[in-house]
C-alpha cells in the first residue's frame, strides 16, 4: 500500500525503514503508480486537472548557487518557505517577463507553476529535488539541443537574482532562479484503487485511475491501494495508522518517506522477554 500526504513530517517514526523521497506531492503520486522517477509527467497531470489545452511543464522557483565552473540547486519546494501570497507575486513578474516568448503560464500552488510549451523545443529535465547539491552542467546540457531552454533559464536567473521582491525575504534564501521539469504524457487511466480525502484530489485521481473513492477510517482498502491526503492533523493521522496497521505501507511525505510493516505476534512477545 502507498500513502501520499501533501505535508512535511517532523520526524520519521521508529521501527520503520527510510525510503527515497522526491520532495513533491505530485511526483510521489505518479511514482507510486509506476511512472519513472526521473521523468514524472506532472505537467500533463496538472494541465488536465485545470482543463488546459496543449503541452505543459512545471516551473519551480529555486535557490541556486554558482560554484567553480558550475552551479547547483540548493533548495526548492517547501524548503524555500514561500507563502502562497508571495509566490503569486513572483509568478506575476515571471509571467510578465516571459511574455515576449509567447509562453502562457498558469498558477497551481506556491511551488508549482505551469508553463505551456506548444511550438517550443521539447525539454528533458529531472525534477529539482533530484538535483539538490549536484552539478547542474550535465543537466543543463541535456535540456534540449537548440539551447532555447538553457537561454531562458539563464535570463530568468539574471532577472530573479536582482529583483526587488528578494528584499522582502529577510533572513531567508533568495528566489534567484527557476527550474523547468515534469514533461511527458500520462498513460490511459488504470484500475488501481485510489482513495482520496477531498474533492480536489478525487478529481485529480480520476485522470489516473477508473477506480477512485472517498476515504474514511471505516473504509476497507486492499494492500495494492493508493491513498492520497491533502492534509492530516495528529488525530486523523493516528486514526489512519491504526486503520492500516495490518499491512505494509510505503508512506510518502513532501520531505521524507519510509516503510512501516505490521508487527507479528512473535516480535511483540520477544520485546516482552
Secondary structure, 3 states (H helix, E strand, C coil): CEEEECCCCCCCCCCCEECCCCCCHHHHHHHHCCCCCCCCCHHHHHHHHCCCCCCEEEEEEEEEEEECCEEEEEEEHHHHCCCHHHHHHHHHHHHHHCHHHCCCEEEEECCEEEEECCCCCCCCCCCHHHHECCCCHHHHHHCCCCCHHHHHHHHHHHHHHCCHHHHHCCCCCCCCEEEEECCCCCCCCECCCEEECCHHHHHHHCCCECCEEECCCCCCCCCCCEEEECCCCHHHHHHHHHHCCCCCEEEECCCCEEEECCCCHHHHHHHHC
